[in-house]
């Protein structure tokens, strides 16, 4: 496990080196690295599949906490559907 963690740290360090602002450039917002990382590591077809998975998500037989976790994980792939808090609540219910 330690070796895998170390390899991920190196990948993250390399990635940060490619996106971090240079001298004189504006600092990045929290959302910008996430957007850049999504663009690099999530192909469009995967994003669309995850968005559809979010739109079809139902609690079914799983507990509320498990459903909430899955809802939050998938909602990032459907930002337009959850941009307003009231709509986000409607989707959750």
One Martini backbone bead per residue (centre of mass of N, CA, C, O) as a GRO file, in nm:
protein
   93
    1UNK     BB    1   0.057   0.063  -0.020
    2UNK     BB    2   0.294   0.262  -0.001
    3UNK     BB    3   0.372   0.248  -0.301
    4UNK     BB    4   0.110   0.359  -0.417
    5UNK     BB    5   0.113   0.628  -0.269
    6UNK     BB    6   0.383   0.723  -0.384
    7UNK     BB    7   0.293   0.721  -0.682
    8UNK     BB    8   0.065   0.926  -0.648
    9UNK     BB    9   0.235   1.160  -0.547
   10UNK     BB   10   0.401   1.190  -0.805
   11UNK     BB   11   0.165   1.245  -0.994
   12UNK     BB   12   0.059   1.495  -0.842
   13UNK     BB   13   0.318   1.660  -0.860
   14UNK     BB   14   0.331   1.668  -1.168
   15UNK     BB   15   0.055   1.792  -1.218
   16UNK     BB   16   0.100   2.054  -1.059
   17UNK     BB   17   0.343   2.146  -1.238
   18UNK     BB   18   0.146   2.189  -1.498
   19UNK     BB   19  -0.078   2.403  -1.344
   20UNK     BB   20   0.071   2.598  -1.200
   21UNK     BB   21   0.139   2.905  -1.146
   22UNK     BB   22   0.315   3.153  -1.260
   23UNK     BB   23   0.477   3.422  -1.260
   24UNK     BB   24   0.207   3.663  -1.265
   25UNK     BB   25  -0.014   3.473  -1.224
   26UNK     BB   26  -0.300   3.375  -1.133
   27UNK     BB   27  -0.459   3.218  -0.910
   28UNK     BB   28  -0.616   2.939  -0.820
   29UNK     BB   29  -0.894   2.793  -0.787
   30UNK     BB   30  -1.045   2.520  -0.664
   31UNK     BB   31  -1.198   2.442  -0.936
   32UNK     BB   32  -0.979   2.436  -1.160
   33UNK     BB   33  -0.823   2.171  -1.099
   34UNK     BB   34  -1.072   1.992  -1.118
   35UNK     BB   35  -1.139   2.053  -1.413
   36UNK     BB   36  -0.865   1.965  -1.529
   37UNK     BB   37  -0.871   1.675  -1.420
   38UNK     BB   38  -1.129   1.583  -1.552
   39UNK     BB   39  -1.033   1.633  -1.845
   40UNK     BB   40  -0.791   1.424  -1.822
   41UNK     BB   41  -0.944   1.158  -1.661
   42UNK     BB   42  -1.238   1.220  -1.808
   43UNK     BB   43  -1.403   1.116  -2.042
   44UNK     BB   44  -1.691   1.202  -2.195
   45UNK     BB   45  -1.831   0.920  -2.181
   46UNK     BB   46  -1.798   0.892  -1.874
   47UNK     BB   47  -1.948   1.145  -1.786
   48UNK     BB   48  -2.218   1.065  -1.915
   49UNK     BB   49  -2.257   0.802  -1.759
   50UNK     BB   50  -2.253   0.936  -1.475
   51UNK     BB   51  -2.492   1.121  -1.523
   52UNK     BB   52  -2.696   0.892  -1.575
   53UNK     BB   53  -2.655   0.756  -1.304
   54UNK     BB   54  -2.759   0.994  -1.142
   55UNK     BB   55  -3.047   1.019  -1.278
   56UNK     BB   56  -3.109   0.698  -1.182
   57UNK     BB   57  -3.089   0.732  -0.891
   58UNK     BB   58  -3.167   0.510  -0.616
   59UNK     BB   59  -3.209   0.383  -0.310
   60UNK     BB   60  -3.375   0.149  -0.232
   61UNK     BB   61  -3.192  -0.084  -0.018
   62UNK     BB   62  -3.025   0.140   0.080
   63UNK     BB   63  -2.891   0.345   0.281
   64UNK     BB   64  -2.880   0.678   0.327
   65UNK     BB   65  -2.571   0.713   0.346
   66UNK     BB   66  -2.502   0.561   0.086
   67UNK     BB   67  -2.675   0.736  -0.098
   68UNK     BB   68  -2.538   1.009  -0.033
   69UNK     BB   69  -2.260   0.931  -0.132
   70UNK     BB   70  -2.340   0.865  -0.424
   71UNK     BB   71  -2.470   1.134  -0.487
   72UNK     BB   72  -2.213   1.309  -0.442
   73UNK     BB   73  -2.028   1.167  -0.644
   74UNK     BB   74  -2.225   1.206  -0.904
   75UNK     BB   75  -2.300   1.519  -0.905
   76UNK     BB   76  -2.035   1.621  -1.051
   77UNK     BB   77  -2.161   1.511  -1.342
   78UNK     BB   78  -2.434   1.716  -1.268
   79UNK     BB   79  -2.425   2.040  -1.227
   80UNK     BB   80  -2.697   2.147  -1.356
   81UNK     BB   81  -2.888   1.976  -1.151
   82UNK     BB   82  -2.726   2.115  -0.867
   83UNK     BB   83  -2.689   2.434  -0.851
   84UNK     BB   84  -2.951   2.435  -0.690
   85UNK     BB   85  -3.049   2.351  -0.382
   86UNK     BB   86  -3.348   2.275  -0.434
   87UNK     BB   87  -3.284   2.078  -0.667
   88UNK     BB   88  -3.098   1.893  -0.513
   89UNK     BB   89  -3.314   1.801  -0.313
   90UNK     BB   90  -3.506   1.680  -0.520
   91UNK     BB   91  -3.312   1.465  -0.625
   92UNK     BB   92  -3.266   1.324  -0.355
   93UNK     BB   93  -3.579   1.257  -0.311
   0.00000   0.00000   0.00000
